[in-house]
Amino acid sequence: VEAHRILKPQGGTLWIAEVESRLPEGGAAAFARGLDGLFRCTKIDTSNNVFVLFEFDRVQGGSLGKFRQLKPCLYKRR
């Protein structure tokens, strides 16, 4: 919500690099759909083994809708 508030109404771009293990069930597409009311996903890069890179454009006059919360990242105990 804060990113939507501070980005320019036209031409505002949001880049997110998220750890793949923190994405909700359904993966990258489900995460992108969770931001549908505020941003439009323009690019998803899954070429990295650890991170998924997202690029979103700001939707003018958007609303939060159904934002999904990320699950915590679980690390292997060594």
Secondary structure, 3 states (H helix, E strand, C coil): CHHHHHCCCCCCEEEEEEEHHHCCCCHHHHHHHHCCCCEEEEEEECCCCCEEEEEEEECCCCCCCCCCCCCCCCCCCC
